[in-house]
Every structure is written in C-alpha cells, then in structure tokens.
Amino acid sequence: MGHSDADVLVHAIMDSLLGAMAKGDIGRHFPDSDDAYKGISSMKMLEVVRDLLKSEGFKISNIDAVVVAQKPRLAPYIDNMVKNIASCLEISENQVNVKATTEEGLGFTGEQKGISSKAVCLIFNMTEPSSN
C-alpha cells in the first residue's frame, strides 16, 4: 500500500540518489499529499530524479540495493529489475546491483507483513573540479 505504486526498491534508489545530491527525499519531491502522484509509476518518478541529476551536473557511478522479503522469491526477477532501472537511469546494467534476502521468518518482513528495501549509490558532480 502506498500513495504511488509503492515500489519499495525504486523508492529506496530514489532516496539514495536524492540524498547523495543533498536534495532531501522522495517525500519532499513527490509528496503523498499531492494527488498528482496518486498511483503514479515509480519508474516515472525515477525519470524525474534522473533528470534532476543531469540538470545538477551529476553522473551515477553505481547503485547497490537490497530487497528484504520472505516471499515472493525475487531471484528470477532480478535481471529484469536491473535492466529496467539501468534503462530508466540511462546507465549501464553493470552499474546497478540488486539483491534479495529474507529475514528467516523474523520481523515484519519475515512474518510476511511487508517488504523493505535499502539502497546506496555513488555519484559524481561533473561540474566541480576534483580536489585531488
């Protein structure tokens, strides 16, 4: 359940990218109080984040993300997830890593009450000279 399509993986990636740019979080850019985002595809929101990255002069080096879910088993879908995320961000698939894990029946994800995701990224500001 969520205001948009609630894709936790893509939301975690967007939060990571926005945070690395010091631009807040997805709630600041796509507030759930705005009906314009009700039911919106998270991939459409990721396109907006991609465009913000470009306009601010940033390039993505890599993204690493994990989805925590007892079920469904995500291994059969990971290659497609990577392909879709890389395509949307206009980067190579080898710059995106997605993995899945369970919590062995523990916590809200282990009890199948929901899923969660975390992501980290490395971006470079191409408009600022290197300090090296």
C-alpha positions as a Markdown table, in Angstrom:
| # | Residue | x | y | z |
|---|---|---|---|---|
| 1 | Met | 0.0 | 0.0 | 0.0 |
| 2 | Gly | 1.2 | 3.5 | -0.8 |
| 3 | His | 0.3 | 6.7 | -2.5 |
| 4 | Ser | 2.2 | 5.9 | -5.7 |
| 5 | Asp | 2.6 | 2.4 | -6.9 |
| 6 | Ala | 4.7 | 1.8 | -3.7 |
| 7 | Asp | 7.7 | 0.1 | -5.5 |
| 8 | Val | 10.0 | -0.1 | -2.4 |
| 9 | Leu | 13.1 | -0.9 | -4.5 |
| 10 | Val | 12.8 | 2.1 | -6.8 |
| 11 | His | 11.8 | 4.3 | -3.8 |
| 12 | Ala | 15.0 | 3.3 | -2.0 |
| 13 | Ile | 17.1 | 4.0 | -5.1 |
| 14 | Met | 15.4 | 7.5 | -5.5 |
| 15 | Asp | 16.0 | 8.3 | -1.8 |
| 16 | Ser | 19.7 | 7.2 | -2.2 |
| 17 | Leu | 20.2 | 9.4 | -5.3 |
| 18 | Leu | 18.4 | 12.4 | -3.8 |
| 19 | Gly | 20.3 | 12.1 | -0.6 |
| 20 | Ala | 23.7 | 11.9 | -2.4 |
| 21 | Met | 22.8 | 15.1 | -4.1 |
| 22 | Ala | 21.7 | 16.7 | -0.8 |
| 23 | Lys | 18.2 | 17.2 | -2.3 |
| 24 | Gly | 16.1 | 15.7 | 0.5 |
| 25 | Asp | 14.0 | 12.7 | 0.0 |
| 26 | Ile | 11.1 | 11.4 | -2.2 |
| 27 | Gly | 8.5 | 12.8 | 0.2 |
| 28 | Arg | 9.9 | 16.3 | -0.5 |
| 29 | His | 9.8 | 15.9 | -4.3 |
| 30 | Phe | 6.7 | 13.7 | -4.6 |
| 31 | Pro | 4.5 | 14.4 | -1.5 |
| 32 | Asp | 1.7 | 12.0 | -0.8 |
| 33 | Ser | -0.5 | 15.0 | -0.1 |
| 34 | Asp | -0.4 | 15.8 | -3.8 |
| 35 | Asp | -3.0 | 13.9 | -5.8 |
| 36 | Ala | -0.8 | 14.3 | -8.9 |
| 37 | Tyr | 1.3 | 11.4 | -7.6 |
| 38 | Lys | -1.5 | 9.1 | -6.6 |
| 39 | Gly | -1.0 | 5.8 | -8.3 |
| 40 | Ile | 2.0 | 7.1 | -10.3 |
| 41 | Ser | 4.6 | 4.7 | -11.6 |
| 42 | Ser | 7.7 | 4.8 | -9.5 |
| 43 | Met | 9.7 | 4.5 | -12.7 |
| 44 | Lys | 8.1 | 7.8 | -13.9 |
| 45 | Met | 9.3 | 9.3 | -10.6 |
| 46 | Leu | 12.8 | 7.8 | -11.2 |
| 47 | Glu | 12.9 | 9.6 | -14.5 |
| 48 | Val | 12.3 | 12.9 | -12.7 |
| 49 | Val | 15.2 | 12.1 | -10.3 |
| 50 | Arg | 17.4 | 11.1 | -13.3 |
| 51 | Asp | 16.6 | 14.5 | -15.0 |
| 52 | Leu | 17.4 | 16.3 | -11.7 |
| 53 | Leu | 20.7 | 14.5 | -11.5 |
| 54 | Lys | 21.6 | 15.6 | -15.1 |
| 55 | Ser | 20.5 | 19.2 | -14.6 |
| 56 | Glu | 22.6 | 19.4 | -11.4 |
| 57 | Gly | 25.7 | 18.0 | -13.3 |
| 58 | Phe | 25.8 | 14.6 | -11.6 |
| 59 | Lys | 26.7 | 11.2 | -13.0 |
| 60 | Ile | 25.9 | 7.9 | -11.4 |
| 61 | Ser | 28.9 | 5.7 | -10.7 |
| 62 | Asn | 27.0 | 2.8 | -9.2 |
| 63 | Ile | 23.9 | 1.7 | -7.3 |
| 64 | Asp | 23.7 | -1.2 | -4.9 |
| 65 | Ala | 20.3 | -2.2 | -3.5 |
| 66 | Val | 18.7 | -5.0 | -1.5 |
| 67 | Val | 15.1 | -6.0 | -1.2 |
| 68 | Val | 14.1 | -7.8 | 2.1 |
| 69 | Ala | 11.1 | -10.1 | 1.6 |
| 70 | Gln | 10.2 | -13.5 | 2.8 |
| 71 | Lys | 8.0 | -14.0 | -0.2 |
| 72 | Pro | 8.0 | -13.9 | -3.2 |
| 73 | Arg | 11.4 | -15.3 | -4.1 |
| 74 | Leu | 12.8 | -12.5 | -6.3 |
| 75 | Ala | 15.9 | -14.2 | -7.8 |
| 76 | Pro | 14.0 | -15.0 | -11.1 |
| 77 | Tyr | 13.2 | -11.2 | -11.5 |
| 78 | Ile | 16.4 | -9.6 | -10.5 |
| 79 | Asp | 18.0 | -9.4 | -14.0 |
| 80 | Asn | 14.8 | -7.7 | -15.3 |
| 81 | Met | 14.8 | -5.3 | -12.4 |
| 82 | Val | 18.4 | -4.3 | -13.1 |
| 83 | Lys | 17.7 | -3.9 | -16.8 |
| 84 | Asn | 14.6 | -1.7 | -16.1 |
| 85 | Ile | 16.4 | 0.5 | -13.5 |
| 86 | Ala | 19.5 | 0.9 | -15.7 |
| 87 | Ser | 17.4 | 1.8 | -18.8 |
| 88 | Cys | 15.4 | 4.3 | -16.9 |
| 89 | Leu | 18.5 | 6.0 | -15.4 |
| 90 | Glu | 20.3 | 5.7 | -18.8 |
| 91 | Ile | 23.3 | 3.9 | -17.3 |
| 92 | Ser | 24.9 | 0.5 | -17.9 |
| 93 | Glu | 23.4 | -2.6 | -16.3 |
| 94 | Asn | 26.9 | -3.2 | -14.7 |
| 95 | Gln | 26.4 | 0.0 | -12.7 |
| 96 | Val | 23.3 | -1.4 | -11.0 |
| 97 | Asn | 23.3 | -4.2 | -8.4 |
| 98 | Val | 20.1 | -5.6 | -7.0 |
| 99 | Lys | 19.9 | -8.4 | -4.5 |
| 100 | Ala | 17.3 | -10.0 | -2.4 |
| 101 | Thr | 17.3 | -11.6 | 1.1 |
| 102 | Thr | 14.9 | -12.8 | 3.7 |
| 103 | Glu | 14.9 | -12.4 | 7.5 |
| 104 | Glu | 14.4 | -16.1 | 8.1 |
| 105 | Gly | 10.9 | -15.5 | 9.5 |
| 106 | Leu | 11.9 | -12.7 | 11.8 |
| 107 | Gly | 10.4 | -9.2 | 12.0 |
| 108 | Phe | 7.6 | -7.7 | 9.9 |
| 109 | Thr | 9.2 | -8.8 | 6.6 |
| 110 | Gly | 9.9 | -12.3 | 7.9 |
| 111 | Glu | 6.3 | -12.6 | 9.1 |
| 112 | Gln | 5.2 | -11.6 | 5.6 |
| 113 | Lys | 3.6 | -8.3 | 6.7 |
| 114 | Gly | 5.5 | -6.3 | 4.2 |
| 115 | Ile | 8.8 | -5.9 | 2.3 |
| 116 | Ser | 11.6 | -3.3 | 2.7 |
| 117 | Ser | 14.5 | -2.1 | 0.6 |
| 118 | Lys | 17.7 | -0.2 | 1.1 |
| 119 | Ala | 20.0 | 1.3 | -1.5 |
| 120 | Val | 23.3 | 3.1 | -1.6 |
| 121 | Cys | 24.8 | 4.9 | -4.6 |
| 122 | Leu | 27.9 | 6.7 | -5.6 |
| 123 | Ile | 27.5 | 9.8 | -7.8 |
| 124 | Phe | 30.0 | 12.4 | -9.1 |
| 125 | Asn | 29.4 | 16.1 | -9.6 |
| 126 | Met | 30.9 | 16.6 | -13.1 |
| 127 | Thr | 30.7 | 20.4 | -12.8 |
| 128 | Glu | 33.0 | 20.8 | -9.8 |
| 129 | Pro | 36.8 | 20.3 | -10.1 |
| 130 | Ser | 38.3 | 17.3 | -8.3 |
| 131 | Ser | 40.1 | 18.1 | -5.0 |
| 132 | Asn | 42.9 | 15.6 | -6.0 |
